[in-house]
Amino acid sequence: MNKDRIAMVVPIKMNNERLPGKNTKLLNGKPLIHYILEALKKSAKCDEIYVYCSNEDIIPYLPEGVQFLKRDEKLDLPTSNFTQIFQALVDQLDRDIYVYAHATAPFLTAETIAKCIDAVESGEYDSAFTAVKIQDFLWKDGEPLNFDAANLPRSQDLEPIYRETSGMWVLRKEVFTKLRRRIGEHPYIAEVPFIESIDINNPEDFELAKLMATVGKENE
């Protein structure tokens, strides 16, 4: 049986609107992008790690063993979406399994990454993603969403709902080429704690990440 060809890819846009320069901004003394790249390397699941970016200015920030894969500048437009970016990636890089991870999730661990890849490689799942479990009393359109208001259950007995984080997705090529999705019909959900779910989009997010990084360093 042939071994799956795996590529780990971190898409990067240098012209971020909400937090300019965030991907190379120093977080606890390290460029933000280093966190996810180090976690990918530490997972030891693949030697192919790429930063998918249109701007070669990112190259000096890449750790040893990480390759630069140039993408079209059109993919940096605010109107560009996942489908357009991933289609371009598949056209440039033909692999069996893609690990698509974001630099904006600096606290995603190598263990979570490895767990997601193992799930897809096993053949039991066609994709995997990170998520936070929500087990609260939820409402929609003025009505209870996941409970009977006249017969309240214990909160621990509520049916959990999972919210995708922006950390990473692992998917077989066919999930995208056939379904045009990043999550297939048989996904593995990797439940992550709050710190791994942190996603940096704006200055407030970055301040929270600075606090969490400082606390983490003090606990080492």
Summary of the structure (lengths in Angstrom):
residues: 220
radius of gyration: 18.6
end to end distance: 41.9
largest distance: 60.4
contacts: 656
relative contact order: 0.17
helix: 35%
strand: 25%
